[in-house]
Amino acid sequence: MSQAHLLDLEILFVDDGSSDGTWEVIRGLASGDSRVRGIRFRRNFGKAAALGAAFKRATGDTIVTLDADLQDDPAEVPRMLERLDSGLDAVTGWKRRRYDPWHKVWPSRLFNFVVSRVTKVYLHDHNCGFKAFRSEVVKELRLYGELHRFIPVLAHSRGFRVGELEINHRPRLHGRSKYGARRFVRGLLDLLTVTFLTGFGQRPLHLLGSVGLVAFLLGFVGMAYLAVERALGAHIGGRPLLTYSLMSLLLGTQLVALGIIAELLIAQGTREEDRYSIAQTTDSPAD
């Protein structure tokens, strides 16, 4: 008997608004096996929404995600679980040898390099669809837009232990990849979002206020210098420094004000339990 047959598992399929008969296949599988369940979206809402819906309805202690393109090998699941049991909370796959076209592989490598350096979460493949988590990880993640690419980063920012495992990758036999230059640009923009959320999500004034104070100080110094010049009889009306100083003062004031408004919104709209991650309490049994 294989290791897969020894697993106590459930299988959740998410049909993201497809029109190719996928839902009929899922219904057929569910009717023949009580372990299989399906979720069907009314239209395409994206991968983050699909993962969020599945995470919300999953009942197991461990959750494994797989893309439907069949390039990730399900036979790797036992190894994933072993890696998770080595003391990690989340494991992402690493496709060292990829069976994808070069115009998908090289931008992906560049993207992973940039993400690792910016976030300090050093992984070879942040966006691999083959991942394994402890259930408490996904319960604390809020996915929207295309933030599913940064699940390891988001988990790490909450204090969870993240690692990777080299996995077998297979050629794509059905369908076609939607990867392109537009998706790469979106990924870089989402990286800015994640960097801000993980670094300053609960203290936006620290970032906006710091930049604002620097701009305000530069503007103040410039205006003070021009005031001395004017007192000495110099004409300052056409000086570029006057324009730059005024712009710096306005920019600094606006950034500080924006940071204060952001702090007020967080204080009023964020639940206290969302600001931290509890690993264990004295009321729960030790692992």
Secondary structure by P-SEA (a helix, b strand, c coil): ccccccccbbbbbbccccccaaaaaaaaaaaaccccccccccccccaaaaaaaaaaaccccbbbbbbccccccccaaaaaaaaaaccccbbbbbcccccccaaaaaaaaaaaaaaaaaacccccccccccccccaaaaaaccccccccccaaaaaaaaccccbbbbbbbbccccccccccaaaaaaaaaaaaaaaaaaaccccaaaaaaaaaaaaaaaaaaaaaaaaaaaaacccccccaaaaaaaaaaaaaaaaaaaaaaaaaaaaaccccccccccccccccccc
